[in-house]
Amino acid sequence: MADPTQFAQTISGVTKIEFLSSTKCGLGTRFRQSRVLNGKEMTLDFDVIDYAENERVRIVNEVHGTRWDSVITLTPSSASTKLTMRMDTKTRPLVPRLIMPLMLRLFIRKAVEKDFDAVKAFCEKGSTR
């Protein structure tokens, strides 16, 4: 997930990745991702602000006054690996702050679950090679 190019090949809807930094993977990576979600193309900028290989990655971005701060953690679990994500949001403008709980429940949660299902399938496919 700290490698935007590989992650874009794992999830659906990504139409373009543009690097905004000389770093292409891990800590310090800045990139712009264009993606179709719910039939609408969106372009978002992301920053990888923390990275420990095979342990965790922290990615932040800001959209319409909302800062998204996501920490993805990998934890060994018997014969597998547990992938967890904690996503925090901080919204400044009043209207987005009021509708954010509804947006999280109706749209964002489903999109994140779909992405994680794709990551799981990608990892499991790789483990059988």
C-alpha positions, 0 to 999 in steps of 0.5 A: 500500500506504500507503493502507489503503482502496485496498489493501483494495480490491485484495486479497481477504478484507478485511471492514473498515478502521478508522482509529486515527489522523487520518492516512488515508494514508502516514506516521503512518497507524494502522489496524485491518484485519479480514480473512478468511484461510484461512476465519478472520476476523482483526483486526490493527492496523498502523502506517505508520512510514516512507513515501516516495511511489512509493519505499517504505512500512514497516508494522509490527504485532504479533500474539501476541507477534510483531512483523512489520516489512515494507518494501515497495520500488518500483524502476523497471525498464526499462518496468515497476516492481519491487515487493519486500518484506522482512519481518522478524519478532521473536518473544518467546514461546518456542512461537511462536518455535519454530513461526514458520519452519513458519508462514512456509513453510506459510501466510504466504508463500502469503498474501503471494504471493496479495496481491502477485499481486493488487497486480500485477494491480491496477497492470497494470489501471491502466496500461492505462487 
